[in-house]
Amino acid sequence: MEKVFFLTGAKPPQTGGELYNYQLSQYLEKLGWQQEYVSLHEKRHYLRLGKIPIIGDILASLIFMVILFKYRGILVEDHYFSRFLLLTNIIQRFIRKGKIVVLVHLFYGYDSQDQFVIRRLINKYIEKFRLSFADLIVTSSEYSKSEIVSVGINPQLIHVLSPGLDREKFQILPADGNIENKDSKSSKKILCVGNYVPRKGILYLIEAFSQIERQDFSLHLVGNRKNNSSYYNQLNNAVKTLKLTDCVVFHDGADQENIKQLYTSADIFVLPSFKETFGIVFLEAMHYGLPIVTTNVSAMPELIEEGKNGFLVPTADSQALAKAISKLIENPDLIKIMGEAGRKKVATSYYWEQTCSGFASIIHEENLKFENRKFKIKT
């Protein structure tokens, strides 16, 4: 088996996409595959060159080509970094004749529903060009696959492998985590886990929380404030302006033990994102028996069934969000019923073992095809 080298983000992982990549790498390591795990996040000072129009991406691509030249084998790259890997991909494809596997977690520029036609077309062809080097594309949802196909990529190249749930990491605490005991808590919690970035729609959640009869509910927001201080400050100011400082709590997304405690003690999970290609936090919330309120866009309807394990609302609509949350607050039995439905949904599915073994099989089969083609050419 040829060596595999991953070009990805932070290690240890800080986002859902980085966790996905890391799990794949760890699984291949357990299988005994030769590999290198290259964190481009550690070289993020070079990524800042991308802020220079046109020439910035070229300069960054040149630098990464030099840095990554020593790595050989099957290239597995996070699509987030593809704009900086043009020269690396050219060398991999045309000089080394090597395989390229691209992991697509999110299109940051392109949206098939973008109402600005010119912008949509420009970004469409940019994404198509960046993906044109890929022998295989792996993504996490049917929604994401449809977006990739919409830029003109052959659907046969795309494999959907849903993320898994780390059940060892998110163990349910015996007493406080019991769904049956949630009514006994003196203070009830609405939980939102998502980095403090505009795409997560957290500002609308704060506005919605200000509109509802909160009773004894508090709102707990978990995210990374260090790297997104501007939006975090905007959220903090909104809490102060709406006089919610006594019932809205900000938590550090790096504190995993605290996140587990919050999941265990929470009653409702809300994440009003504008776009998610999957959303591992939804699996985590369902695992803890929490009903979910989220938006009716992108991949969310693949996980959340309206009226069964949660509610789906329009994006950027604090009133609709407030109405859905209020319906749960006013109906404690509905919280239990929806929470249990979500728990059952993830009880027998979404295992990392399934995701990673599928990934290993895909690469192994593609590598065999590649070796067979080389053998036929030689003979």
C-alpha positions as CSV (number, residue, x, y, z in Angstrom):
1,M,0.0,0.0,0.0
2,E,1.3,3.4,-1.0
3,K,2.0,6.0,1.7
4,V,-0.8,8.5,2.4
5,F,-0.2,12.1,3.4
6,F,-2.9,14.3,4.8
7,L,-2.9,18.1,4.3
8,T,-5.4,19.4,6.8
9,G,-6.1,21.9,9.6
10,A,-5.3,22.0,13.3
11,K,-4.0,19.1,15.3
12,P,-5.6,18.4,17.8
13,P,-8.7,19.3,15.8
14,Q,-10.7,22.4,16.6
15,T,-13.6,22.1,14.1
16,G,-15.9,19.4,12.9
17,G,-14.1,19.1,9.6
18,E,-10.7,18.9,11.3
19,L,-12.1,16.1,13.6
20,Y,-13.4,14.2,10.5
21,N,-9.9,14.4,8.9
22,Y,-8.2,13.4,12.1
23,Q,-10.4,10.4,12.6
24,L,-9.6,9.1,9.1
25,S,-5.9,9.5,9.7
26,Q,-6.0,7.8,13.1
27,Y,-7.9,4.8,11.6
28,L,-5.4,4.4,8.8
29,E,-2.7,4.5,11.4
30,K,-4.4,1.7,13.4
31,L,-4.5,-0.4,10.2
32,G,-0.8,0.0,9.9
33,W,-0.8,2.3,6.8
34,Q,2.2,4.5,6.2
35,Q,1.2,8.1,6.5
36,E,2.1,11.7,7.2
37,Y,-0.3,14.2,8.9
38,V,0.6,17.7,7.9
39,S,-1.2,20.5,9.7
40,L,-1.3,23.5,7.4
41,H,-2.9,25.3,10.4
42,E,0.6,25.5,11.9
43,K,1.7,27.3,8.7
44,R,-1.2,29.8,8.8
45,H,1.1,32.8,8.6
46,Y,1.6,31.8,4.9
47,L,-2.2,31.6,4.4
48,R,-2.4,35.3,5.1
49,L,-0.8,35.9,1.7
50,G,-4.2,34.9,0.3
51,K,-5.6,38.3,1.3
52,I,-3.5,39.8,-1.5
53,P,-5.7,39.8,-4.5
54,I,-4.8,37.2,-7.2
55,I,-1.0,37.2,-6.5
56,G,-1.5,36.2,-2.9
57,D,-2.8,32.7,-3.7
58,I,0.0,32.2,-6.2
59,L,2.6,33.2,-3.7
60,A,1.1,30.9,-1.0
61,S,0.9,28.1,-3.6
62,L,4.6,28.5,-4.4
63,I,5.6,28.4,-0.7
64,F,3.5,25.3,0.0
65,M,4.9,23.6,-3.1
66,V,8.4,24.0,-1.7
67,I,7.3,22.9,1.9
68,L,5.4,19.9,0.7
69,F,7.7,18.7,-2.0
70,K,9.3,16.1,0.3
71,Y,5.9,14.4,0.9
72,R,5.1,11.6,-1.5
73,G,2.2,9.1,-1.8
74,I,-1.5,9.5,-2.0
75,L,-2.4,13.1,-1.3
76,V,-5.5,13.6,0.9
77,E,-6.3,17.3,1.2
78,D,-8.9,19.4,2.9
79,H,-10.7,21.4,0.3
80,Y,-10.4,24.5,2.5
81,F,-6.7,24.7,1.6
82,S,-7.1,23.8,-2.1
83,R,-6.7,27.4,-3.2
84,F,-3.2,27.3,-1.8
85,L,-2.2,24.0,-3.2
86,L,-2.4,24.6,-7.0
87,L,1.2,24.0,-7.7
88,T,1.4,21.1,-5.3
89,N,-1.6,19.5,-7.1
90,I,0.0,20.0,-10.5
91,I,3.2,18.3,-9.4
92,Q,1.2,15.5,-7.7
93,R,-1.0,14.9,-10.8
94,F,1.2,15.5,-13.8
95,I,4.8,14.9,-12.6
96,R,4.5,12.3,-9.9
97,K,1.4,10.7,-11.5
98,G,0.0,10.4,-7.9
99,K,-3.5,10.2,-6.6
100,I,-5.4,13.1,-5.1
101,V,-8.3,12.7,-2.7
102,V,-10.1,15.9,-1.7
103,L,-12.2,16.1,1.5
104,V,-15.0,18.7,1.0
105,H,-16.6,19.9,4.2
106,L,-18.0,23.2,3.0
107,F,-17.9,25.6,0.0
108,Y,-17.0,28.9,1.6
109,G,-17.5,31.0,-1.6
110,Y,-19.9,29.1,-3.7
111,D,-23.6,28.6,-3.0
112,S,-25.9,27.1,-5.6
113,Q,-28.8,29.2,-4.2
114,D,-26.9,32.5,-4.4
115,Q,-29.2,35.1,-5.9
116,F,-26.3,37.1,-7.3
117,V,-25.9,35.3,-10.7
118,I,-22.5,36.7,-11.7
119,R,-21.0,35.9,-8.3
120,R,-22.5,32.4,-8.3
121,L,-21.1,31.7,-11.8
122,I,-17.6,33.0,-11.0
123,N,-17.4,31.0,-7.7
124,K,-18.9,27.9,-9.5
125,Y,-16.0,27.8,-12.0
126,I,-13.4,28.5,-9.4
127,E,-14.6,25.6,-7.3
128,K,-14.8,23.3,-10.4
129,F,-11.2,24.2,-11.3
130,R,-10.0,23.5,-7.8
131,L,-11.7,20.1,-7.7
132,S,-10.6,19.2,-11.2
133,F,-7.4,17.7,-9.9
134,A,-9.2,15.2,-7.6
135,D,-9.3,11.5,-8.4
136,L,-11.8,11.1,-5.6
137,I,-13.9,13.4,-3.5
138,V,-15.2,12.5,-0.1
139,T,-17.9,14.6,1.6
140,S,-20.3,14.2,4.6
141,S,-23.8,14.6,3.3
142,E,-26.1,14.2,0.3
143,Y,-26.6,18.0,0.4
144,S,-22.9,18.5,0.1
145,K,-22.7,16.0,-2.8
146,S,-25.4,17.9,-4.6
147,E,-23.5,21.2,-4.2
148,I,-20.4,19.5,-5.6
149,V,-22.3,18.1,-8.5
150,S,-23.8,21.5,-9.2
151,V,-20.4,22.9,-10.1
152,G,-20.0,20.3,-12.8
153,I,-18.2,17.4,-11.1
154,N,-18.9,13.9,-12.1
155,P,-21.1,12.4,-9.3
156,Q,-19.3,9.0,-9.7
157,L,-16.2,10.6,-8.2
158,I,-18.0,11.7,-5.1
159,H,-18.4,9.5,-2.0
160,V,-20.7,10.4,0.9
161,L,-19.4,9.2,4.3
162,S,-21.3,10.6,7.2
163,P,-19.3,11.6,10.3
164,G,-19.4,9.5,13.4
165,L,-20.2,10.2,17.1
166,D,-17.4,9.9,19.6
167,R,-19.4,7.9,22.2
168,E,-16.3,7.4,24.5
169,K,-15.7,11.1,24.6
170,F,-19.3,12.0,25.2
171,Q,-20.3,9.6,27.8
172,I,-23.7,10.3,29.5
173,L,-23.3,10.8,33.2
174,P,-25.4,8.3,35.1
175,A,-27.5,10.7,37.2
176,D,-27.6,14.3,35.7
177,G,-27.5,13.0,32.2
178,N,-30.6,10.8,32.6
179,I,-33.5,12.1,30.4
180,E,-36.0,11.1,33.0
181,N,-34.4,13.4,35.6
182,K,-34.3,16.6,33.5
183,D,-37.5,18.0,35.1
184,S,-35.8,17.9,38.5
185,K,-33.2,20.5,37.8
186,S,-33.9,23.9,39.3
187,S,-32.4,25.7,36.3
188,K,-33.1,24.6,32.8
189,K,-30.7,25.2,29.9
190,I,-30.9,25.9,26.2
191,L,-27.5,24.9,24.7
192,C,-25.8,26.1,21.5
193,V,-22.5,24.6,20.5
194,G,-20.9,26.3,17.5
195,N,-17.9,28.6,16.9
196,Y,-18.6,32.3,17.2
197,V,-18.8,33.1,13.5
198,P,-21.6,34.8,11.6
199,R,-22.5,31.6,9.7
200,K,-23.7,30.0,12.9
201,G,-26.6,32.5,13.2
202,I,-26.0,32.9,17.0
203,L,-27.0,36.6,17.0
204,Y,-30.6,35.5,15.9
205,L,-30.7,33.0,18.8
206,I,-29.9,35.8,21.3
207,E,-32.6,37.9,19.8
208,A,-35.0,35.0,19.9
209,F,-34.2,34.3,23.5
210,S,-35.0,37.9,24.4
211,Q,-38.5,37.5,22.9
212,I,-39.6,34.4,24.8
213,E,-41.1,33.7,28.2
214,R,-37.9,32.3,29.6
215,Q,-39.4,31.0,32.9
216,D,-36.3,29.4,34.6
217,F,-34.4,28.8,31.3
218,S,-30.9,30.1,30.7
219,L,-29.0,30.2,27.4
220,H,-25.5,28.7,27.2
221,L,-23.3,29.5,24.1
222,V,-20.2,27.4,23.4
223,G,-17.6,28.6,20.9
224,N,-14.0,29.7,20.2
225,R,-13.8,33.3,21.1
226,K,-10.0,33.7,20.6
227,N,-10.0,33.4,16.8
228,N,-13.3,35.1,16.2
229,S,-13.2,38.0,18.6
230,S,-15.1,40.5,16.3
231,Y,-18.2,38.4,16.2
232,Y,-17.9,37.4,19.8
233,N,-17.9,41.1,20.8
234,Q,-21.0,41.6,18.7
235,L,-22.7,38.8,20.5
236,N,-21.6,40.0,23.9
237,N,-22.9,43.5,23.1
238,A,-26.2,42.1,22.0
239,V,-26.6,40.3,25.3
240,K,-25.9,43.5,27.2
241,T,-28.2,45.7,25.0
242,L,-31.1,43.2,25.4
243,K,-30.4,43.0,29.2
244,L,-29.7,39.3,29.2
245,T,-26.5,39.2,31.1
246,D,-28.1,37.3,34.0
247,C,-29.3,34.5,31.8
248,V,-26.9,34.1,28.9
249,V,-23.5,32.4,29.6
250,F,-20.6,32.2,27.2
251,H,-18.4,29.1,27.4
252,D,-15.0,28.3,26.0
253,G,-15.2,25.8,23.1
254,A,-11.8,24.3,24.1
255,D,-13.1,23.0,27.4
256,Q,-14.3,19.6,26.4
257,E,-15.1,18.4,30.0
258,N,-17.4,21.5,30.4
259,I,-19.1,20.8,27.1
260,K,-19.9,17.2,28.2
261,Q,-21.4,18.6,31.4
262,L,-23.5,21.1,29.5
263,Y,-24.8,18.4,27.1
264,T,-25.7,16.3,30.2
265,S,-27.6,19.1,32.0
266,A,-29.2,20.8,29.0
267,D,-32.9,20.5,28.0
268,I,-33.0,21.9,24.4
269,F,-30.3,22.3,21.7
270,V,-30.4,25.2,19.2
271,L,-28.1,26.0,16.3
272,P,-29.6,28.4,13.7
273,S,-26.9,28.1,11.1
274,F,-27.0,29.6,7.7
275,K,-25.2,26.6,6.3
276,E,-24.0,23.2,7.5
277,T,-22.8,20.4,5.3
278,F,-23.5,18.0,8.2
279,G,-23.1,19.2,11.8
280,I,-21.5,16.7,14.2
281,V,-22.9,18.7,17.2
282,F,-26.4,17.6,16.2
283,L,-25.3,13.9,16.7
284,E,-23.9,14.9,20.1
285,A,-27.1,16.6,21.1
286,M,-29.3,13.7,20.0
287,H,-27.0,11.3,21.8
288,Y,-27.8,13.2,25.0
289,G,-31.5,13.1,24.3
290,L,-32.0,16.8,23.4
291,P,-34.7,18.0,21.1
292,I,-33.2,20.3,18.4
293,V,-34.2,23.6,16.9
294,T,-32.3,24.5,13.7
295,T,-32.7,25.9,10.3
296,N,-34.4,24.3,7.3
297,V,-31.4,24.6,4.9
298,S,-28.4,22.6,3.6
299,A,-27.9,19.3,5.4
300,M,-30.0,19.9,8.5
301,P,-33.2,18.2,7.2
302,E,-31.1,15.1,6.7
303,L,-30.7,14.8,10.5
304,I,-33.6,16.7,11.9
305,E,-37.1,15.5,11.1
306,E,-39.6,18.3,11.5
307,G,-41.9,17.6,14.5
308,K,-40.2,14.3,15.3
309,N,-36.8,15.0,16.9
310,G,-36.9,18.8,16.5
311,F,-38.1,21.8,14.6
312,L,-36.8,23.4,11.4
313,V,-37.2,27.2,11.0
314,P,-36.1,29.7,8.3
315,T,-32.7,31.3,8.5
316,A,-32.2,34.8,10.0
317,D,-35.7,34.7,11.5
318,S,-35.5,35.3,15.3
319,Q,-39.3,35.3,15.6
320,A,-39.7,31.9,14.0
321,L,-36.8,30.7,16.2
322,A,-38.5,32.1,19.3
323,K,-41.8,30.4,18.4
324,A,-40.2,27.0,18.1
325,I,-38.2,27.3,21.3
326,S,-41.3,28.5,23.1
327,K,-43.3,25.5,21.9
328,L,-40.8,23.2,23.6
329,I,-40.6,25.3,26.8
330,E,-44.3,25.2,27.1
331,N,-44.5,21.5,26.5
332,P,-42.1,19.6,28.8
333,D,-43.5,16.3,27.5
334,L,-42.6,17.3,24.0
335,I,-39.0,17.8,25.1
336,K,-38.9,14.2,26.3
337,I,-40.6,12.7,23.3
338,M,-38.4,14.6,20.7
339,G,-35.3,14.0,22.8
340,E,-36.0,10.3,22.9
341,A,-36.6,10.2,19.2
342,G,-33.3,11.8,18.6
343,R,-31.5,9.5,20.9
344,K,-32.9,6.4,19.1
345,K,-31.9,7.9,15.8
346,V,-28.2,7.9,16.7
347,A,-28.2,4.8,18.9
348,T,-27.5,2.3,16.1
349,S,-25.8,4.5,13.5
350,Y,-23.2,7.2,12.9
351,Y,-20.1,5.3,14.1
352,W,-16.6,6.5,13.2
353,E,-15.7,2.9,12.5
354,Q,-18.1,2.8,9.6
355,T,-17.0,6.1,8.2
356,C,-13.3,5.3,8.4
357,S,-13.5,1.8,7.1
358,G,-15.5,3.1,4.2
359,F,-12.7,5.7,3.5
360,A,-10.0,3.0,3.7
361,S,-11.9,0.8,1.3
362,I,-12.4,3.6,-1.2
363,I,-8.7,4.5,-1.2
364,H,-7.6,0.9,-1.4
365,E,-9.8,0.2,-4.4
366,E,-8.7,3.3,-6.2
367,N,-5.1,2.5,-5.6
368,L,-5.6,-1.0,-7.0
369,K,-7.2,0.4,-10.1
370,F,-4.2,2.8,-10.4
371,E,-1.7,0.0,-10.1
372,N,-3.5,-2.1,-12.6
373,R,-3.5,0.7,-15.1
374,K,0.3,1.1,-14.6
375,F,0.8,-2.6,-15.1
376,K,-1.2,-2.6,-18.4
377,I,0.8,0.3,-19.7
378,K,4.1,-1.4,-19.0
379,T,3.0,-4.7,-20.6
